[in-house]
Amino acid sequence: MDRRIFQGIFTKSKPPQWPCPRCRKSILQIVDKSFSDDEGADSKEAHSHEAWDPDWITNRFSCLLKCTNAGCGEVVACLGAGSVEEEYGYDFEGNPTCEYIEWFRPVFLHPGLVMMDIPVDTPDGVVDELKASFAQFYSNPRAAANSARMAIEALLTSIGVKRFSTSGGQRKPIALHHRIESLPAKYASVKDVLNAVKWIGNHGSHVGSQVTTDALIDAYDLLEVALEDFYSKKRPRVQKVAKVVNKRKGPRRKK
């Protein structure tokens, strides 16, 4: 997965190159004349401030995107926020220049982008949690991390790993860590991978924590490996990522 594709920030002259969530073979392209943006009310009021500068501007935007594959033609709705930033450079004579560039950041896409390969035999419960995570990738990364964690819970349930234990006549949920560790020996190779996703998901539950898009993509890369181990013959390795996340008990530091 090319992480740069999903960073999200774009300009009108350089639109995003998101893959179509339906066919995943072609990219989405902004539909002609569908892009609409306007400045927020608070941003407009700020123009009267004596220190106002264009980089105070905040916008709202909406647009439709359509798959460039004529045989697919999927349409995706996109909503987001915009801002203005100064960009410095030099002209042909070496003199410094400054211009204001409008940047746009997606907040919501429907249907959500698909961030990883999902084997066709993956149980519906797992797929549903993954789609919930993808849908919140830009709007609520912490919730997206939790949904990725819930995909593990659904995966373990689908292969018969117990969810509850009974003690003293009371039924209690089994912690995800213990569910992962109770996997049969034939699944030993994916325990580290699943634990790494668990730590990223746990991080999203902590008050005041921040989950980056890089951390989420780590989770998706790891889940992709796990699902391929369970539901296909392929066994790609991202063990290095798993070991780093498990050691930190949280997302990797951004390089």
Sine and cosine of phi, psi and omega as CSV:
sin_phi,cos_phi,sin_psi,cos_psi,sin_omega,cos_omega
0.00,0.00,0.78,-0.63,0.05,-1.00
-1.00,0.10,0.96,-0.27,-0.08,-1.00
-0.87,0.49,-0.51,0.86,-0.06,-1.00
-0.88,0.48,-0.51,0.86,-0.02,-1.00
-0.87,0.49,-0.58,0.82,-0.13,-0.99
-0.99,-0.15,0.13,0.99,0.04,-1.00
-0.90,0.43,-0.47,0.88,0.20,-0.98
1.00,-0.07,-0.57,0.82,-0.07,-1.00
-0.94,0.35,0.74,-0.68,-0.01,-1.00
-0.49,-0.87,0.21,-0.98,0.10,-1.00
-0.86,-0.51,0.21,-0.98,0.01,-1.00
-0.90,0.44,-0.55,0.84,-0.02,-1.00
-0.98,0.19,-0.37,0.93,0.03,-1.00
-0.78,-0.63,0.98,0.22,-0.05,-1.00
-0.93,0.38,0.28,-0.96,-0.02,-1.00
-0.91,0.42,0.42,-0.91,0.02,-1.00
-0.92,-0.39,0.75,0.66,-0.05,-1.00
-0.94,0.34,0.66,-0.75,0.07,-1.00
-0.96,0.28,0.56,-0.83,0.01,-1.00
-0.88,0.47,0.76,-0.65,-0.01,-1.00
-0.96,0.28,-0.21,0.98,-0.03,-1.00
-1.00,-0.05,-0.86,0.52,-0.05,-1.00
-1.00,-0.05,-0.43,0.90,0.00,-1.00
0.85,0.53,0.30,0.95,0.01,-1.00
-0.96,-0.27,-0.42,0.91,-0.04,-1.00
-0.79,-0.61,0.13,-0.99,-0.02,-1.00
-0.99,-0.14,0.29,-0.96,0.09,-1.00
-1.00,0.02,0.60,-0.80,-0.01,-1.00
-0.80,-0.61,0.68,-0.73,0.01,-1.00
-0.89,0.46,0.78,-0.62,-0.01,-1.00
-0.93,0.36,0.73,-0.69,-0.01,-1.00
-0.79,0.62,0.71,-0.70,0.07,-1.00
0.91,0.41,0.14,0.99,0.01,-1.00
-1.00,-0.01,-0.28,0.96,-0.05,-1.00
-0.97,0.24,0.82,-0.58,0.00,-1.00
-0.70,-0.72,0.74,-0.68,0.03,-1.00
-0.61,-0.79,0.47,-0.88,0.01,-1.00
-0.45,-0.89,0.42,-0.91,-0.04,-1.00
-0.98,0.19,0.65,-0.76,0.03,-1.00
-0.92,0.39,0.37,-0.93,-0.07,-1.00
-0.88,0.48,-0.72,0.69,0.01,-1.00
-0.89,0.46,-0.60,0.80,0.01,-1.00
-0.90,0.43,-0.65,0.76,0.02,-1.00
-0.91,0.42,-0.66,0.75,0.00,-1.00
-0.89,0.45,-0.52,0.85,-0.05,-1.00
-0.92,0.40,-0.29,0.96,0.00,-1.00
-0.86,0.51,-0.43,0.90,-0.06,-1.00
-0.99,0.16,-0.13,0.99,0.00,-1.00
-0.95,0.31,0.65,-0.76,-0.07,-1.00
-0.90,0.43,-0.39,0.92,-0.01,-1.00
-0.99,-0.17,0.19,0.98,-0.09,-1.00
-0.83,0.55,0.62,-0.78,0.05,-1.00
-0.64,-0.76,0.49,-0.87,-0.03,-1.00
-0.81,0.59,-0.46,0.89,-0.02,-1.00
-0.97,0.24,0.09,1.00,0.16,-0.99
-0.99,0.12,-0.25,0.97,-0.11,-0.99
-0.91,0.41,0.71,-0.70,0.16,-0.99
-0.80,-0.61,0.71,-0.70,-0.08,-1.00
-0.89,-0.45,0.22,-0.97,0.22,-0.98
-0.85,-0.52,0.58,-0.82,0.03,-1.00
-0.62,-0.78,0.36,-0.93,0.13,-0.99
-0.57,-0.82,0.46,-0.89,0.06,-1.00
-0.27,-0.96,0.23,-0.97,0.14,-0.99
-0.94,-0.35,0.60,-0.80,0.08,-1.00
-0.86,-0.52,0.59,-0.81,-0.03,-1.00
-0.76,-0.65,0.62,-0.78,0.01,-1.00
-0.90,0.43,0.71,-0.71,-0.01,-1.00
-0.97,0.24,-0.15,0.99,0.07,-1.00
-0.99,0.14,0.94,-0.33,-0.06,-1.00
-0.86,0.51,-0.49,0.87,0.02,-1.00
-0.96,0.28,-0.22,0.98,0.01,-1.00
-0.96,-0.27,-0.92,0.40,0.07,-1.00
0.94,0.34,0.32,0.95,0.01,-1.00
-0.86,0.51,0.58,-0.81,0.01,-1.00
-0.89,-0.46,0.73,-0.69,0.00,-1.00
-0.84,-0.54,0.75,-0.66,0.07,-1.00
-1.00,-0.01,0.65,-0.76,-0.04,-1.00
-0.73,-0.68,0.74,-0.68,0.10,-0.99
-0.82,-0.57,0.51,-0.86,0.00,-1.00
-0.15,-0.99,-0.23,-0.97,-0.05,-1.00
-0.84,-0.55,0.40,-0.91,0.01,-1.00
-0.74,-0.68,0.33,-0.94,0.05,-1.00
-0.49,-0.87,0.21,-0.98,0.00,-1.00
-0.87,-0.50,0.73,-0.68,0.00,-1.00
-0.74,-0.67,0.50,-0.87,0.08,-1.00
-0.98,0.20,0.67,-0.74,0.06,-1.00
-0.81,-0.59,0.83,-0.56,-0.07,-1.00
-0.98,-0.20,0.52,-0.85,0.03,-1.00
-0.30,-0.95,-0.35,-0.94,0.00,-1.00
-0.68,-0.74,0.57,-0.82,0.05,-1.00
-1.00,0.09,-0.10,-0.99,-0.08,-1.00
-0.91,0.42,-0.36,0.93,-0.01,-1.00
-0.99,-0.10,0.09,1.00,0.03,-1.00
1.00,0.07,0.13,0.99,0.01,-1.00
-0.99,0.12,0.63,-0.77,-0.01,-1.00
-0.91,0.41,0.60,-0.80,0.02,-1.00
-0.78,-0.63,0.33,-0.94,0.05,-1.00
-0.57,-0.82,0.76,-0.65,0.09,-1.00
-0.65,-0.76,0.38,-0.93,0.00,-1.00
-0.99,-0.14,0.78,-0.62,-0.04,-1.00
-0.91,-0.42,0.74,-0.68,0.08,-1.00
-1.00,0.07,0.81,-0.58,0.06,-1.00
-0.92,-0.40,0.57,-0.82,-0.01,-1.00
-0.80,-0.59,0.62,-0.78,-0.03,-1.00
-0.77,-0.63,0.82,-0.57,0.01,-1.00
-0.93,0.36,0.57,-0.82,0.10,-1.00
-0.89,-0.45,-0.57,0.82,-0.05,-1.00
-0.58,-0.82,0.73,-0.69,0.11,-0.99
-0.76,-0.65,0.67,-0.74,0.06,-1.00
-0.66,-0.75,0.84,-0.54,-0.09,1.00
-0.93,0.36,0.38,-0.92,-0.01,-1.00
-0.92,0.38,0.40,-0.92,0.07,-1.00
-0.92,0.40,0.36,-0.93,0.06,-1.00
-0.96,-0.29,0.88,-0.47,-0.19,-0.98
-0.99,-0.10,-0.01,1.00,-0.07,-1.00
-0.35,-0.94,0.28,-0.96,0.09,-1.00
-0.99,0.17,0.75,-0.66,0.00,-1.00
-0.88,-0.47,0.91,-0.41,0.01,-1.00
-0.82,0.58,0.56,-0.83,-0.09,-1.00
-0.89,0.45,-0.43,0.90,-0.03,-1.00
-1.00,0.03,0.09,1.00,0.00,-1.00
-0.90,0.45,0.75,-0.66,-0.01,-1.00
-0.85,0.53,0.52,-0.85,-0.05,-1.00
-0.85,0.53,-0.62,0.78,-0.02,-1.00
-0.88,0.48,-0.61,0.80,0.03,-1.00
-0.94,0.34,-0.70,0.71,0.00,-1.00
-0.87,0.49,-0.66,0.75,-0.01,-1.00
-0.88,0.48,-0.67,0.74,0.01,-1.00
-0.92,0.38,-0.62,0.79,0.03,-1.00
-0.90,0.43,-0.69,0.73,0.02,-1.00
-0.90,0.44,-0.60,0.80,0.05,-1.00
-0.90,0.44,-0.62,0.78,0.04,-1.00
-0.92,0.40,-0.73,0.68,0.00,-1.00
-0.85,0.53,-0.66,0.75,-0.06,-1.00
-0.90,0.44,-0.44,0.90,-0.04,-1.00
-0.97,-0.23,0.14,0.99,-0.09,-1.00
-0.81,0.59,-0.71,0.71,-0.03,-1.00
-1.00,-0.05,-0.56,0.83,-0.12,-0.99
-0.99,0.14,-0.58,0.82,-0.08,-1.00
-0.48,-0.88,0.98,0.20,-0.05,-1.00
-0.83,0.55,-0.57,0.82,0.01,-1.00
-0.90,0.43,-0.69,0.72,0.04,-1.00
-0.91,0.41,-0.59,0.81,0.04,-1.00
-0.88,0.47,-0.63,0.78,0.03,-1.00
-0.91,0.42,-0.63,0.78,0.04,-1.00
-0.91,0.42,-0.63,0.77,0.02,-1.00
-0.92,0.40,-0.58,0.81,0.08,-1.00
-0.89,0.46,-0.64,0.77,0.05,-1.00
-0.90,0.44,-0.67,0.74,0.00,-1.00
-0.91,0.42,-0.44,0.90,0.06,-1.00
-0.89,0.45,-0.57,0.82,0.06,-1.00
-0.92,0.40,-0.71,0.71,0.02,-1.00
-0.83,0.56,-0.72,0.69,-0.01,-1.00
-0.90,0.43,-0.61,0.79,0.02,-1.00
-0.89,0.46,-0.73,0.68,-0.01,-1.00
-0.90,0.43,-0.64,0.77,0.03,-1.00
-0.89,0.46,-0.62,0.78,-0.05,-1.00
-0.91,0.40,-0.40,0.92,0.00,-1.00
-0.97,-0.24,0.20,0.98,0.13,-0.99
1.00,-0.02,0.19,0.98,0.05,-1.00
-0.96,0.28,0.77,-0.64,-0.07,-1.00
-0.86,0.50,0.64,-0.77,0.04,-1.00
-0.99,-0.14,-0.42,0.91,-0.09,-1.00
-0.74,-0.68,0.44,-0.90,0.14,-0.99
-0.83,-0.55,0.37,-0.93,0.01,-1.00
-0.88,-0.48,0.81,-0.58,0.00,-1.00
-0.63,-0.78,0.81,-0.59,-0.01,-1.00
0.87,0.50,0.53,0.85,0.01,-1.00
0.98,0.19,0.07,1.00,0.01,-1.00
-0.95,-0.33,0.65,-0.76,0.01,-1.00
-1.00,-0.07,0.83,-0.55,-0.05,-1.00
-0.80,-0.60,0.61,-0.79,0.04,-1.00
-0.93,0.36,0.59,-0.80,0.04,-1.00
-1.00,0.01,0.75,-0.66,0.00,-1.00
-0.86,0.52,0.57,-0.82,-0.04,-1.00
-0.83,0.55,-0.65,0.76,0.00,-1.00
-0.83,0.55,-0.70,0.71,-0.02,-1.00
-0.94,0.35,-0.55,0.84,0.06,-1.00
-0.90,0.43,-0.68,0.74,0.01,-1.00
-0.90,0.43,-0.70,0.71,-0.04,-1.00
-0.92,0.39,-0.36,0.93,0.00,-1.00
-1.00,0.07,0.04,1.00,0.03,-1.00
-0.84,0.54,0.59,-0.81,0.06,-1.00
-0.87,0.50,0.35,-0.94,-0.07,-1.00
-0.83,0.56,-0.54,0.84,-0.05,-1.00
-0.92,0.40,-0.26,0.97,0.03,-1.00
-0.97,-0.25,0.22,0.98,-0.07,-1.00
-0.83,0.55,-0.55,0.83,-0.08,-1.00
-0.92,0.40,-0.32,0.95,-0.06,-1.00
-0.96,-0.26,0.01,1.00,-0.02,-1.00
-0.87,0.49,-0.73,0.68,0.02,-1.00
-0.86,0.51,-0.64,0.76,-0.03,-1.00
-0.90,0.43,-0.73,0.68,-0.01,-1.00
-0.92,0.40,-0.62,0.79,0.04,-1.00
-0.90,0.44,-0.58,0.82,0.02,-1.00
-0.90,0.43,-0.68,0.73,0.05,-1.00
-0.90,0.44,-0.62,0.78,0.02,-1.00
-0.85,0.53,-0.71,0.71,-0.02,-1.00
-0.90,0.43,-0.63,0.78,0.04,-1.00
-0.91,0.42,-0.67,0.74,0.04,-1.00
-0.90,0.44,-0.66,0.75,0.04,-1.00
-0.87,0.49,-0.64,0.77,0.00,-1.00
-0.86,0.52,-0.59,0.81,0.01,-1.00
-0.93,0.37,-0.28,0.96,-0.01,-1.00
-1.00,0.02,-0.22,0.98,-0.07,-1.00
-0.98,0.20,0.70,-0.71,0.02,-1.00
-0.88,0.48,0.76,-0.64,0.04,-1.00
0.99,0.15,-0.03,1.00,-0.02,-1.00
-0.98,0.22,0.42,-0.91,0.05,-1.00
-0.86,-0.51,0.73,-0.69,0.06,-1.00
-0.92,-0.40,0.86,-0.51,-0.03,-1.00
-1.00,0.06,0.28,-0.96,0.07,-1.00
-0.91,0.42,-0.53,0.85,0.06,-1.00
-0.87,0.48,-0.68,0.73,0.01,-1.00
-0.90,0.43,-0.64,0.76,0.02,-1.00
-0.90,0.43,-0.67,0.74,0.01,-1.00
-0.91,0.41,-0.56,0.83,0.15,-0.99
-0.83,0.56,-0.73,0.68,-0.02,-1.00
-0.87,0.49,-0.67,0.75,-0.01,-1.00
-0.93,0.37,-0.64,0.77,0.06,-1.00
-0.86,0.51,-0.69,0.73,-0.02,-1.00
-0.92,0.38,-0.69,0.73,0.02,-1.00
-0.90,0.44,-0.59,0.81,0.04,-1.00
-0.87,0.50,-0.68,0.73,0.04,-1.00
-0.88,0.47,-0.73,0.68,-0.03,-1.00
-0.87,0.49,-0.71,0.70,-0.03,-1.00
-0.91,0.40,-0.57,0.82,0.05,-1.00
-0.92,0.38,-0.57,0.82,0.07,-1.00
-0.91,0.41,-0.62,0.78,-0.03,-1.00
-0.98,0.17,-0.61,0.79,-0.21,-0.98
-0.84,-0.55,0.15,0.99,0.11,-0.99
-0.50,-0.87,0.12,-0.99,-0.02,-1.00
-1.00,0.10,-0.24,0.97,-0.04,-1.00
-0.95,0.31,0.58,-0.82,0.04,-1.00
-0.67,-0.74,0.91,0.42,0.06,-1.00
-0.93,0.38,0.39,-0.92,-0.10,-0.99
-0.89,-0.45,0.81,-0.59,0.19,-0.98
-0.77,-0.64,0.61,0.79,-0.05,-1.00
-0.87,0.50,-0.52,0.85,-0.01,-1.00
-0.88,0.47,-0.69,0.72,0.03,-1.00
-0.89,0.46,-0.70,0.71,-0.01,-1.00
-0.86,0.51,-0.70,0.72,-0.04,-1.00
-0.90,0.43,-0.64,0.76,-0.01,-1.00
-0.91,0.42,-0.72,0.69,-0.02,-1.00
-0.90,0.43,-0.68,0.74,0.01,-1.00
-0.90,0.43,-0.61,0.79,0.01,-1.00
-0.92,0.40,-0.65,0.76,-0.01,-1.00
-0.99,0.16,-0.30,0.95,-0.10,-1.00
0.83,0.56,0.66,0.75,-0.01,-1.00
0.08,-1.00,-0.01,-1.00,-0.04,-1.00
-0.86,0.51,0.43,-0.90,0.10,-1.00
-0.93,0.38,0.42,-0.91,0.14,-0.99
-0.95,0.31,0.66,-0.75,0.03,-1.00
-0.94,0.34,0.74,-0.68,-0.02,-1.00
-0.97,0.25,0.00,0.00,0.00,0.00
